[in-house]
Amino acid sequence: MLLVDILQLDVDIQQTKQYEKQTTAEIIDFRNGIFPKKHRQKEDKRFLPMPYAQVFEERHGFLPNLSILDLLFCTGPQASLILEQSIL
């Protein structure tokens, strides 16, 4: 919730009070949404990362999907605008 506050996002996120094996249709389940291992990653057709200035961009080019912290530290208050522009 801290990042939602820092980014001043207008979203309603509610955590479950207990483990839910199955979710209902109105709940978006993010438990299997992140796969750090490259061979298990899935493309998100609803998100296209907008480029922003990164620290080592001149050496490596723009590297998408590094972390929300990279976005915050590199762009400051513009981070929420960049996220909004990245959602398709």
Summary of the structure (lengths in Angstrom):
residues: 88
radius of gyration: 15.4
end to end distance: 23.0
largest distance: 46.6
contacts: 119
relative contact order: 0.17
helix: 35%
strand: 2%
